[in-house]
Amino acid sequence: MAHDDASPINDIRTCPLAEINAFDPAILNDPFPYFARLREEAPVFRDPKTGIVSISTYDLIMEVNRQPGVFSNDFGSQLQSGSGAAPDPEEVAIASKGWAVPPTMLTADPPAHTRYRKLAGKAFTYKRAEEKADYIAKVTNDLIDTFIDDGACEFKSAFANHLPMTVIADSLGAPRSDMDRFHRWSDAFIVQLGGVSDRETRLEASRRIVEFQHYFVDRIEEKRRNPTADVISDLVHADLADEGDPRKMEHPELLSILQQLLVAGNETTAHSLTAGLFYLISNPDQMEKVLADPGLIDGFVEETLRFLTPSNNMWRVAKQDAEIGGVPIRKNELILVRYGSANRDAGHFSDPDRFDVSRENARSHLAFGAGIHTCIAAPLARKEMQVAFPILLERLKNPRFAKGLNSFSYAPNVLLRGVQELHIEFDK
């Protein structure tokens, strides 16, 4: 994608839509004024600078997601060809030391998507998530123990990053001693998804991804020789015969699924955990409600997911000529479904820019997507938040922002959204 120079961010409410650079870091930091313009003026908007078509209202995004045969998730090649630049030779050379991974879940369409998702989904059912409640509570308490005596912490790095990563590492059957490496690798995949990093950052991300691949090929071979009760073993020994494909998955397929589980099970949940505490501290009346009525925790979790929308946007590509909202869509056009905008659509959510833990229809949010590509880890992410927050609010008394330490800025990323850090203090 070619990201043209932006109009000044302070003109966002008056500048013509066609002159706004939607990938300006200032807009990525706070996209909601821009989203409001899109919903009001052009719910289906073809950017004349990039050719990307934005879909921004709740109903139209649902219409897109109901037609996976028309609006495909196999968008990888379009993103590459649409960048306007030849592949970086050094990046290609680094990647050649690893494995070229095929589309499996996020960037695949049926029937391949159906086959891979069915196999991976066995580890992320609602029943399995419910069974992890006591285990999640223990991990939560263990993490809090590491900083509670200090009376302060940077919450994202001290807690939010670690809870989901610990859960996913344990589920995969990978040792916790390698947790720092998992964080580095997850960050590298986020760089690739982000679409706004400089060359050196992209090259370092490529090196880390190759490192990830070699590490997990070794783990795959270990599980092939000595199966254990974990997700990697389940995937390695999965028999595809029932799917009309009588074989075991090969390294590139397994790596593709594992890298998606690593990111899906980590980054978005870490952002959501951080956002939940951020929103409660920012809205004392809502904090009081949750403290007074623990029965509001589930609604608070759903409202946090709606209000943040950690997967703020997602790509699609048109497989054929189509029409959305009365606007013709041409075959092969790149589409950005703006989930963060849908979750602030007043046509679906009343007073959508207000954080309300009692919101009756909060669970209808699109933070996990919709349709066949709904986030596979959604049940686990919900359970982690539902279990962690009552413990956090019980043990961290009177949580508040640490004075002078928070920028409240969001990492610049086209697809994912989350505050970069959250410094808090609390009564010991």
C-alpha positions, 0 to 999 in steps of 0.5 A: 500500500502506498501511504501518501502524506497526510492532511493535518490531523486537526483537520480530520473533522473538516478536511474532505475524506479524499484528502485524508491519509487513513494510515497517518499515525495520528489517525491510527492513535485515535481513529474514531473521529475519522470512523464517524466521518466514514459512517456519516458521509461514505459507509462504503468509501473507495480511497482515491489515493490507495484504491482501498475500499473501507466498509464502516457501518455495522450492518454493511460489515455483517453483510460482507462477513455473510459472503465469504465466497465473495469477500475473501480472506485470501488477501496476502498476495493483494497486499503484496502487489498493492504495496507498489514496491518490489520485495526487499531482497534482504527480507527475502533472503532472511525469509529463505532461511525458514519456511514459506507458510501457506494460508491456513486460517486467517488468510484462507477460504473454504474448504482449506479454512474449514479443515484447518480451523476444525483441527485447531478449534478443538483446543479452543472450545467453550467447554475447554475454556470453562475448564481452565477457570481455576488454572487462569485464577492461579496464573493471575494470582501468581502474576499479581504476587510479583508486583503487589508489594510495590504499590505500583507497576506498568500494568501491560508489561507486568500483567497483561502481556503475561497472562495470555502468553502463559496460558497459550504457552502452557496450552501449546506444551512449550516451556514457560522458561522460553516466555521471553522468546514467545513475546519477541516472536509475537511482537515480530508477527505484529510488525508484519501485520501492522503495515507501518514499520520502517525497514530495519524493524521489518528486517528484525521481525523477519529474523525473529520469525525465522527463529520462531520457525526453527524453534517450533520445528524442533518442538514439532519433531519432539512431539512427533517422537513423544506425544504429550497432552497439548495442542502441538501434539494434537496438531502434529498427530491429527489425521486428515483422513476424515477431511478427505486428505489422508495425511499428517500436516507438514511443517509449513502448515503447522507453523502457519497455525502455530503462529496464528495461535501465538498472536491470537492467544496473546496480543489482542487479549493483552490489549483488552486486559490493559484497556479494561483497567484503563477504562475503569480508572477513566470512568469512576462511576463505572468502576463503582458499579462493577465493585458494587455488583460482581454480576456486571463483570461479564457485561464489563468484559464485553463492553471493554471488547466493544469499546477497544476493538483490539482487532480494529480493522481486517482485510478482505479481497473481492473474488468477483464483481459485487455490490455493498451498500449500493456501491459497486465493488470490482473483482480483486479490489482490496477491502478494509472492514472497520470493526472499530467503526462498527462497534461505535455505530449509533445505528446498533449501539445507543450512545456508542462513545460512552463506556457503559458496563450495563450496556444490554447489547454489548455482546453483539460487538464485532471485536472478534469478527463475525462469520466463519472467521470469528476469532478462534480463541474468543472463548479463551480470551473471554474466560481470561478476562472474566476470571482475571478482573475480579481478582485484580479488583479485589487485590489492587485496591484503589487503582489509579494512574501514576502521575506523569508517566502515561502518554495514553498512546496507541501502537501504530498498527493498521489492524490491531489497536491497544494502548502501549503502556499503562502505569498505575499505582494502588494501595498496598 
